[in-house]
Amino acid sequence: MFPTTLEEVEAALSDHDYVADRSLVISIHLALQLGRPLFLEGEAGVGKTEVAKVLSAMLDEPLIRLQCYEGLDAGHALYEWDYARQMMAIRLLEARGEGADASVGDIMSRDYLVARPLLEAIELGATGRRPVLLIDELDRADEEFEAYLLELLSDFQVTIPEVGTIKAVQPPVVILTSNRTREIHDALKRRCIYHWIDYPDFDREIDIVMRKVPGIDEGLASQLAMAMGKFRSLDLFKPPGVAETLDWASALQVLGADVLDPGSADDTLGVVLKYQEDIERVRSGGVERLLSSA
């Protein structure tokens, strides 16, 4: 079901256990109704990628994910020729004695294209569907690729010289995420609905843990939310996100811990903190003191 009102978006997110504040619900609603990409920025682990997964589930449309990285180019993101199949086709034509009559179209057709995420989304859009296209961690890609996206997100069409132009009838639901390791160009942001996802407040983090970790005690969820708030107030190299809160809750469940005491916290710091310097900083300050102050 495609939600058409703000209330329907909010209810659908809640039904899929995504706890969003009102400003995020409004941004998602506007992106869906206006057909504009939704650009999400925030620290790692705050739930940016999860928005795309939840939208895919609530819209009952496929999730197509493009994971960005340094050196990513249009060829890897859009399409590539299947050279192995083309060579096999050439050999078959020669074996049948049809090589002299063969044309470029015999081996340069859509059958020999390997669709990458961007082409997948456009081709599905050409059938009238609205897949969810997740362009994840755009800040990891080079500025040249960002410039290419600028044109693609404006028209949602691509021209392949040997095949022709493919245009989406309906624009895909596009979610772009960034951890802000570098600034994204203003020209791309202007084409998007922008939203910054911050760490959740105390009550919302408890709600997230209770929804995502079945069977957890509410008291333990409260202790975890308080401890996470304290962690994020420290001068850590990489403050933990909500993803780490959920991992911590699951780890404590595996260990059979029903309270967050200094011993269980110290034993599981590696679930929450991913840099030795951060772990040493927490331990040097005293895990027991941190928990009591939280």
N, C-alpha and C positions, 0 to 999 in steps of 0.2 A: 504494500500500500504506500502510495506517495503522499506524505502529509502535506496539507495545504494551509494549515493554520499554525500559529505559534504554539497553541495548546497541544495540538497533535504531535508536533515535533518534540515538545517537552515530555509528553506521555510516552512516545516511542523510545526516546533515549532512556527513560526510566525503566521501561519494560525490558530493555536490553542491558540493564544494570550499569548504565553510564551515568554517573552523578555529575551533572553539568550545572554551572551557575547560570543565571538568567542571561547575562551578556553573551555567553557562548551559544545558548539556545537561540537567541536573536540572530547571531551571526550565521549559524547553520541555516536557519529559516530563510534569511535573506539570500544566502548563496543558492539555496534550492529554488527559490521562486524567481530570482533574477537570472539564473543560469550563469552565475559568475563563479570563478574559482575561489576557494576559501584558503587563505594563507594563514597558517598557524605557526606562531613562534613561541618559544619558551625553553626552559631548561630541559635537559634529557630526562625522560622518565615521568613527565607530568601528564601524559595521556594524549599527545598529539596524534600519533599513529593510530591509537585506539579509536579515535573519532571516525576515521575512514573505515575501519573494520565494522564498527557499529552501524554506520550509514549503509554499508553493503548489506548487512543483515536486515536492517529495518526496511530498506527499499526492495529487498529480494533481488538484488542485481549483483553480478560478479565483481569482485575486487581485483583490480589490475594494478600491480605495484611496480613502480620503477624506483629501485634503490640507487641513489646518486652516489658517485665517488669521483675522486680526482682523475681526470682523463676521460670521463664519459663523453662520448660524442653522439651526434645524431644517428650515425649508423648503428650503434649498439642500442640506442633507445627507440629507433623507429623500425628499421628492417634490415635484413641481410639476405644476400643471395645464398641459396643452398648449393654451394659449388659441387659437393659430392654427387647430389642428384643430377645436376646439370651434366657432369662428366659421364655419368651412367647413361643419361638420355642420348648424349652424343655417340657413345659407343654402340648403343642399341640401333640408332639410326644408321650408323656405318655397317653394322652387322647385317641389317636388312637391305643394305644397298641403297638406302634413301638419303645418304649424305649429300649427294649433289643437288637434290631438290629441297633440302631443308632450308628453313628461313630462321631469322633471329627469333621470331615469335615462338618457335618450337622449343626453345630453351630459356627464353626470357619472358615468361608469363607468370601470372600470380601463383601458379602451382609450384614454382621454384623459389618463392619468397618465404623466408622465415620471419614471421611477424614478431616484433618486439613490443613492449608495453604500449607505446604511443600509437602504433598502427593498430594494435588489438583494440584499443579503446575507440579509435575513429571508425574502424570497420563495424564494431558493434553498434556505435552510434548511427552508422549508415543504415542499419536495419530498423531504426526507430527506438532502440533501447537506450537506457542511460546508465552505463556501467559506472562504477566508482573508480576513478583513476587517482591513485596515490603516488605523488612524486615526493619521495621521502628524503629528508635531509638534503635539500637543495643547496644549502651552504657548503656542502662538500664538493659540489661540481664546480667546473671552471666557468668564468664569466662568458666564454664563447657559447657554451651550452645554454646558459641562461638567456642569451640573446636569441638563440634559436627558439627557445620556448615562447618567447615574447610573441613571435609571429604565429606559432602554432596555436597558442591559446586565444588568439584574436579571431581566427577563422575556423579552427577545428577541421582543417582539411589538409591533405598532403597530396602532392603530385609526384608520381613515380614515372619517369620518362617512358619506360617500356610498357607500363600498365595503364596509366592514365591518372585522373584525379579522383580521389576518394574523399568524400565530404560527409561529416556526421549530420544526420537529419536533426537530431537533438544533441546539444552539447553534453558530453559526459559530466558527471558530478566530479569535479576536480578538487582534490585536497593537496596542498603543498605544505610541507613542514620544513622548519629550520631551527637548529639549535643555536643559531646566531654566532657561529664561529667566525663568520664574516658577514658584512652587510649585503643584502640583496638589493639590486638596483631599483630605484624608485619607479622606473618605467614598468617593471613587472608588477610591483606592488599596486600600482594604480589600477591595474586590470583585475584586482582581486578584492574580496572582502577580507579585511585584516582583523586578526584577533590574537592577543597575547594570552597564553594559558599559564597562569601562575600556579605555585604550590597551593594545594587546598587549605582552607582554614581547618581548625581543630575538629569541628563537628562534621564537616564534609569528609574529612579523611577517615573518621570513624565509620561513617556511612559507607564509604567506598570499601573499607576492609570488611565490614559486615556482609556486604553484597558479594564480594569477590572471593572471600575465603569461607566457604560453608562450614558451619559448626564452631566457629571461633567464639570464645566468650567475649561479651561486650566489654568487660573490665580489661581484658588483655588488649582488645582493640583500642581502648582509651589510653592505656599505658603506651602502646606503640605510637599513637598519634602524638602524645605529649613528648615522647623521646625524640621522634622525628623533628618536631618543632625545635627542640633544643639543638639537635645536630645541625639543622639549617641555619641556626643563629651563630654557629661557630665559624671561624675563618678556615673552612676546609677547601682543599683543592677541587673536590667534586662533591658538592652537597647531594645527599640521596634524594631521589624522587619518589613518587607514589609507587612506581614499579618495585622499588626496593622495600617499601613498606609491606607490600603484598608478599614479596619473597620472604621477608623476615617473619611475617605471620605464619606462612606455610612451613618455614624451617622450624619454628618453635612448636608447631603442631606435630611435626615429624618426631621431634625430640620429647614430646609429651609434656612440654612446659605449659602450664596454665596461667603463669604470672611472669612478668618481665623483671627478674631480679638481676643483681650485678653479675652473678655467675653465668646465667643463661645468655645475658647480653654480651658479655665478654667472649663467650664461646662462639657466638654467631656474628661478630662484628664484620667478618669477611663477606657475609651475605649483604650487608648494608653499605659498607665502605669498600671502594675498589682500588684505593691507593694506600700503600704501606705508610706513607707519611701521614695520611688522615687517621689511620688506625693508631699509630703511635701518638698522635696529638690527643686523641680521645683517651687513650690509656694513661698518658702522662697527666692528664687533668683529673683522672679518677672516674671510672665508669660509675661507681656507686654515687659519687657526688653529682655526676651529670643526671643520673636517674632521679635522685632525691630533689634536685633543683627543678627538674621537669615536672 
